[in-house]
């Protein structure tokens, strides 16, 4: 039996759903795994009964100056927990403070000489990270015995930029993210949002939405510039939903036709806005894989994505929407115009999430779980380790 320590300090919302979906799928693989999951105490996902969860990360409840101290205390607790558990595999998701974490993993590799350390690199570097941050991530990647990425794009980046041996890397797709919510209540709130956007009536034009935290790598400026062109501005209801400041000025264009919802929203609010849209636009400048995209796929909401990272493959695999020929304002404006001049195509692209479709999504996770446990066993066998027994 392999003893797995699964570690994610940021296991909340979509990050928690990813973890739980993966853990469930690994357990269904019929592999003999004993799993302990060390995550955030604010986790909001249904943890499988066979998984022993320990909510040791509590930094979210504190103000910024205290968050780092809280995280340090949690990492000290993690060291103690893992030394007692003595796992075969330590699987790390989303390190919070790489400078500190590198000391933690180095100490644990010394204290647990038989353990193998795996990291899922959702992005080779955090979004919008300055190039100097690679100085922290290079030693982290060197410490890992195995690295999972979601797309060949990320594998190539790790080999090229860090560099990581290709033998360490396994490409395993990111699964779709469908949140377990009350669907009747969700639909009622979705209709309320659509009425507000339509000025008290159900919209007669498509709702085209930019959704999520406003960060430069996501291209909110590209969206605003593109929908301000004379050829598209009257063809849809344009909406930007998400907290953050637009850190730039447009070149004199009038954007009064764009509805701005500037607020931090809860997970259920996010799902309501997502389902209220007829099209989600994602003109990202850089990305490996996107939780928003995987959620849109699971909700059947069509997307228009840039040609970056693993997003085009997801769109093609699920027939989930359209891919920009290039990332820039002219391509985005032209693609929007083509779609909005024939809105029936847009409406027809919305998928009904019937039982058969949901089964297909679940089967994707089954394959992902099987590939992940297979990777565990592969690096474990290659290292000539024997599985630990007991608790």
N, C-alpha and C positions, 0 to 999 in steps of 0.2 A: 504494500500500500504506500502510495506517495503522499507525503504530508505537505500541503500547500499553504503558505502564508500569502494572502492576497492583500495588498496594501494600497489604499487610496485616501490621502488626507482630504480630498475635495469631493467626496462621494455624496453629492447633493444634486437633485434635479436630473438633467440628462446624463451627467456623469455617473450618478448612482444607477440610473436605468441601464446604462451600458454594462456596468459591473454586474448587476443582478441578472441581466439577460445572458451574459457570458457564463456566469456561475451555474445558472440553471441548465444551460446547454451542455456544460462540461459534465454535470452530474447525470444527465440523460445519456451520456456516451457509454454508460456502464463501466467506466473505468473505476478502479479502486482508488479513490481520492479522499483524503481527510483534509477539509478546507477550513481554515480560520481567516476571517475577513476583518481586517483592521481599517476602520473607516471613520467618517465624521459622525458625531452624535446626532446631527440634524438630518441624517439620511431619511429620505422620503420615498422609499421603494420597498417592495415586498421581498424580504430576504428569504431564500429557500430554507426550509426547516433543517435540512442536512448541513447547513453552513453555520458555523459558530461565529457570530458577529460580535465584535468588540468596538464600541464607539469611543475611541481614545482621543480623537481630535476634536477640540472644543474652541478653537480660535475664533470662530465666526461670531461668538457672543460678545467678544471684547472689542473695544475701540482700537484704532490702528496702532498706537504705541505699544499696546499690550499683546497684540496678536502674535508678534514674533516670539515673545517670552512663552506664551501659551503653546505655540508650536514646538519650541525647544523642549518644554516639559513633556509634551506628547511623544516626541521622538525618543526621549530618555525612557519613557514608559514602553515604547515599542521595542527598544533594545532589550529591556528586561523580559518582555513577553516572548520575544523570538528566541532568546537564549533558553528559556524554559520549554518552549514548544519544540525547538530543535527541528525545523522543517527541512525537507529535501529541496523544495523550490520556494523562493521568495519572488513573487510577481508584483512588480511596482507599477502603479498608474499615477500619472500627474504629480511628480515631485513638486513641492510647494516652494522651498527655498534651496535651490541647488547647492549653494556654497555650504550650507549647514548639512544638507543631505549627503553630500559626498563624504563627509567625516563619518556620518552614521553608517552608510553602507560599507565603508572601508573597515570600520570597527567590527561590524557584523560579519564581514567576510573572514576576519581574523578569528572571531569568537566561534563562528560556525563554518569550519573549514570544509565540511562535506556538503554544505548547501550551495545551490546554484541560483544565481540572481538573474531574473528576466525583467525586462521593461517593455511596456507597450508604448511606442513612440507615436502618439497621435499626430504630432507635428515635430519635425527634427529640432526646431527652436520654437519657443512660445511666440504667438502672434505679436507683431510689432516690436519684437525684441531687438535691441541694438546689436550690431555685429560683435561687440566686445563680450556679449553674454555667452558666446561660443566658448570662451575661456573657462566658464563654469561647466558647460555641458560636455566638453571633450573628455575630461577625467571621469565624468559620470558614465558616459558610454563605454569608456575603457574598462570600468569596473564590472560592467554587465557581462554575463556569460551567454546571454541570448537576447535578441531584440525583435519584437514583433512590430511590423508596420502594416498599414492598410492598403498600400499601393506601391507599385514599383518606383513611382516618382520619389517617394520618401526613402526607399532603399538606396536609390542612386545618390540622393542628397547626403545620406549618412556616409556612404562609401567615399564620396567626392570631398565632402567638406570637413569631416571630423578627424581623421578617417576611421571608419569601422570596417573590420573584415567582413566580406560578404558571407562567409561561412557562419557568422553569428546571427544572420538576419533570416526571418521567415515572414513572407507576405501573406497575411490573413485579412480578409475584407472586414470592414466595419458593418455590423448588422443594422437593420432598420430599427427605429426607436418608436414604439407605439405605447403611449402612456395609458395605464389603466385608470380611466376616469368615468364618471357618470355621463354617458353619451346623450341622454335626454336633456339633462341640465346644460351640457355643453352646447347642444344645438339651439336651445332657447337663447342663450347668451350670444351665440354667433349671429342670430337674427337681429338681436338688439344692436349689435355693432354695425351690421349692414344697414340697418335703418338710420343710424346716426350718420354714417358716411353718405347715405343717399339723401340727407336733409329731411328725414321723416318719412321717406318712401323707400321701398326696395329699389336698389340702384338699377337704372336702365342701361348703364355702361359697366364694363368689367372693372373690378377693383384690383389694381396693380399695386403691390406692396413691397416695400423694403422693410425687413423685420429683423430686430436684434440690436444689441449694443452698437452704438455708432463708433466704429474704430476705422482708422484710415485704410487698413488692409482690405476691408470689406467693400470699399468703393462707394460710400453713400454720396460723395460728391459727383461720381460718374452717373449715378442714378438721377440726381437732381438736374444735372446739366442735360442729360439725355431727354428727360420728360419735359424740359422747358422749351424744346424746339417747336416751331410753329406747326410742323406736320403731325405732332402727336399729342399736344397739350390738351386738346378737346376730345380725345378718343377714349378716355378712361377716367376713373376716380383714382388719383395717385395718393398713396399714403405712406408715410415713414413712421414706423412704430419702434420705439426703443429709447432708452435713456442715453444721455450724452449730449454734447454740444457739437454743432457743426463747425469744425475748426477751420473755416475758410470762407471766402466771399465768392459768390458767383459773379460772372462777368456781366452784370447789369440785367440778367434775365429776371422776369417777373415769376415768382414761384408761389403766388397767392392761390393757385389752383391745386397745390399740394397740401394735403392734410397732415399735420404734425402731431403725433401723440408722444410727448416727451415725458416718460415716466418709467420708473422701475416697476416691473410687473412680476407677479407670481407665475408659477408654472401653468396654472389653469388659465390665467389671462393670456399667456403666450399661445396656448393651444386655441383659445377662442379667436384671437386675431389671425392666427395661421389659417384656421378653417373659414374665416370670413373672406379671405382673399380668393380671387379667381386666378391670380398668378403671383408667385413669389419671385422677385428678381434678386439675383446674387452675383453682382459684377465684381467678384473678389479679385484683388490684384495678386494675392498669393494665398495658398491653402493646401493642406494635404488632404484632409477630409473634414466634413462639416456635420455637426450634430443637427443643425437646422435642416439640412438636406435630407438626412436620414429620417427625421421626423416628418417632413413633408411627404416623403415617399410612403411612410406608414399611414398618413392621413389622406392620401390620394390627391393632394393639392399639386397642380402642375408648377414647374419651376423653369426659369430661364437663368442659366448659369454661365459663368466664364469658362474658358478652356484651360483652367488651371488645376493642377494636382489630380486627385482621384475623382473629382466631381463628374467629368464627362462619362467615365465608365459607369458610374452609378445611374446616371440619367439614361444611358443606352440600355443597361441591363434591365431596368425597371420600366422602360418606356415612359419616363416620368416628366418629360418636357422637352426643352430645347437647349442647344449649346451655342454660345456666341462664337463666331468665326475668329474673333480676336477681342482682347480686353481693351475697350476704349469707348469713347462716347459715340463716334459714328456707327460702329457695329451695333452697339446697344440700341441706339435710336432707330436704326434701320430694322432691326429684329422686332422691336416693339411695334413699329408702324405696320409691318407685315402681319403680325398677329392681331392687332387691334382693328385693322381694316376688315378682318374676317373673324369676328369674335365667336362665331359658332364653332370654329376650330378650337378656340381656347376653352369654351365651355365643355366641348366633347372630350377634352383631354383629362378632365377630372375623373378619377377612378372611383368606382363604388367599392368600398372595402367590405365585400361580402365574405362569407366563411371560407370559400375557396382561396381568395386572395390572401386572407389572414393566415391560412394554413401554409401558403407559399412563403410568406414572411417568416413564419415559425421554422420552416424547414431550412431557411438560410442560417438561422442561429444554430440549428442542429449541426450543420456542416462546419460552422465556425468553432463550435465547442469541440467537435471531433478533431479539427485541425490543431486547436490549441493544446489539447491533451496529447496529441501526437507529437507536438513540438516539445512539450515537457519531457516525454519519454525519450525522444530522440537525443536531446542534449544530456539527459540523465544517463542514458545508456552509453553515449559517447564518452562521458566522463568516468565511466566504470563505477558508478555509485550503486549502492544497495539501498533499497527503500527503508525508511525508518518504520518502526511499528509502534503501536500504542499511542497514548495521548500524553 
